[in-house]
Amino acid sequence: MNKIKILVVEDDAPVRSLITMTLKANDYAFVTAAGGEEAVQEAASHNPDIVLLDLGLPDIDGVEVIGRIRSWSNMPIIVISARSEDTDKIRALDAGADDYLTKPFSVDELLARLRVTQRRLALLASAGAGGESVYVNGQLRIDYAAGCVTLGGEELHLTPIEYKLLCLMASNTGKVLTHTYITQRVWGSSWENDIASLRVFMATLRRKLESGPDAPQYIQTHVGVGYRMLRVE
């Protein structure tokens, strides 16, 4: 079986060494880049399975790297950054990042994120194999076989995690899903960073789904508990 190939984009040599040693010890293949321009070139030439990307690069910002890769590829991009503000996370996610891990991070959490991303890739590859192929709720339509979501006939551009969140909510329409349940299903764990990431991802998903923040039509927040997909008549 071919090894999963990871592109590690990190200009801090000790951090880059920690990541690559961890990958090697866990039987991943990897290539590295210390800058944004090099990262785009390595992504194009090696076509990695997953990208681990620092945002604070010496030449161009990591968010620009995400945008440039997204112009031609949907390869999963996991941001690993010291920037912990929600605004930084939202910029990266809006640009097309699939996950966001805040420094300092544990090796165990990094490996868990990689495993979840691998499982998500496998699920997406086998999507549409049996079961209901289309979900319809009001103007919202999810075509599982095509991996496509439309709202009022217009296609929504969702990141893989936003898509998985929406599918999880849709499959439990009418039920309140707790933060712990959602993070365990999407990230495979319920670490503090996962709960924070859930809040950010849900905010970006709802901006794409709802007509306004004060008039939720599809996803209802239960403060301190979780979220519920409403049935729209």
N, C-alpha and C positions, 0 to 999 in steps of 0.2 A: 504494500500500500504506500502511495506517495505521501510524504510528510506534508503537513500544513505549512505553507510558507508565509512568514510574517515580515512586513517591511517596518523596521524600527526607525522612526524619524525623531532624533533627539540630539541637540547640540552639546549637552552636558555629558562629557565623557564618562564620569563615574556612574551617572544614571543609566547611560546607554549600555555600559558594561554590565550593570546589575540586571538590566532587562534581557540582554543577549545571553548571559550566563544562565538565567532562569529558563529561557526558551530552550537552550541547548540541553539543560538537565532534564527537560520534560519532552524531549524528542521532537521539537519544532525545528524546521529549517528557517533561516532568516537572512535578510540583507539589511544594510543600514544606510542611513543618510544623515548628515549633520546640518543640512540646510534645506530650505524650501524648494529651491530650483532643482537641487539634486534629488529631492524626494519625488518630485513630479517625473523626472527622468527615470528614476528607479522603478516607480510604479508602472510607467509605460513599458519599460523593457523587460521587467520580471513578472508583471501581472500577478502580484501576491494575492493570497487568499484573504488576508486581513492587514490593515495598516494601523500601527500604533503611532500616534502623531502628537508631538509637543506643539503648543501654539506659539511659544516665544522663541522663534527662530531668528538667526542673525541677519538673514537677507530679506525674506518676505514673511509676512504673518501667516501662521498656520491656517487661519480662516480662508485666506486666499488659496492656499494649497488645497484645502477641501473643495473649494469652488472649481478649481482647475481640474482636479481629478473627477469631480462629479460631471464635468462637461462631456466626458466620454466613458465613464465607468461607474457601476454601482457597487464596487468592492467595499466591504464593510470597513469603516474608519472609526477607531476608538481613540478619542482624544485623551491624552494624559497630560494634565496641565496644573501648574500652581495657581492659576486663576480660578478662584472659587466663587466669584460673584455670579448671581443668576443671569445678569446681562451678558457676561462672557459665555456662559453655557448656551444661552438662547441664540447668540450670534453663531456659535459653532454648529448648533443643531439645525438652525435655519439654513445654514450653508450646505448642510447635507451630512453632518456627522451622525453616526449611529449610536454612539455611547460616549459617556464623559466620566473619566476617572480623575479625581482630584489628588494632587500631590500634597503631602506624602501619602503613598499608598503601600499596602502590604503585598508581598509576592503572592500570597494565597488569593487575595481578591483579584489581582491581575489574571491569574490562571483561571479563576472562576469566570471572569468576564469572557476570556477566550473560549472556554468550554461552552458557555451559553451562546456565544456568537456562532460557534461551529454547529451547535444543535439547531439554531435558527436558520442557518444556511441549508442544513439538511431538510428541515421542515418546508422551507420555501421551495426547494428543489422538487419535493414530492407533493406540493400543494395541488389540490384538485383531484387527487386519486381517491375517488369514492366520496360518499356523503353528499350533503347539500352543497351545490356548487355556487349558489347565489343567495345572498342575504339582502332583504329589502326592508327598510324601516323609514316610512315617510319618503323624503327625497333622497335618502341615503341608500346607496347600493354598493355591496361588496361582491365582486366576482372573484371567488377564491381560486378558481382554475387559472384565471389570467393574472391574479395578484393585483387587481385594479379596483380603485374606489372612485365612485362618482357621487356628486351631490347636485341635484337638480340637472343632471345630464352633463355637468362639467367635471372633468377628471381632477381629482385631488392629488397633489404630489406629496406623498408621505415617505418619511424615512422608514427603514425596516422596523425599528422599535415602535414608531408611531403606528405602523400597520399592525404589528403584533398586539399592541395595546387595544387598538380599535377592534380587532378580531376577538380578543379575549372579552371585551365589554359586550360585543354583539352576541357572542355565544352564551352570555349570561344576562340578556336583556331583562330588565325589571328587578334584578337582584343587586343588592349593595355588596360590592367587593371591597374588602378591607385593603389597606395599604400593604399589609404583610402578605396577603394572598396574591395580590397583583405582582409585587416585586419578586416573590418566590417563583411565580410562573414565568415572568419575563426575564429576570436576571439570575434566577436560581438561588437567590439568597435575599436576606432582608437586613443588610448592613445599613448604617446611617447614611452612607453615600447613595445607596439605592433609593431610599425614601426621598432624599433631596432630588435625585435625578428624576424620579417619578413625577414629582411636582412640576419640574421644568418641562419634561416631555408632555405631560398632560396639558400644560398651558399652551404649548406650541400646537398640539393636536386640536385643542378647542378653538384656537384662533382660526384654524383652517376649516373647522366644522361648523362653528356657531356664527350667527349673524351679529352678535354682540356679547360682550362679557357679562352684561347684566341680565341677559335673557337666554339662559341655557335651554336649548330645545332637545338636545340629544344626551349630553353628559351632565349629570347632576352631582355636585360636590356635597358630601356629608362630612362636615368639618370635624377633623380629628378622628374620622373613621375610615373613609374611602370614597369611592365613586360608584355611580349607578347609571347604566344606559337606560334611558327612558323609551317607552314604546310610543311612537308618534302615529297618531291616527291619520 
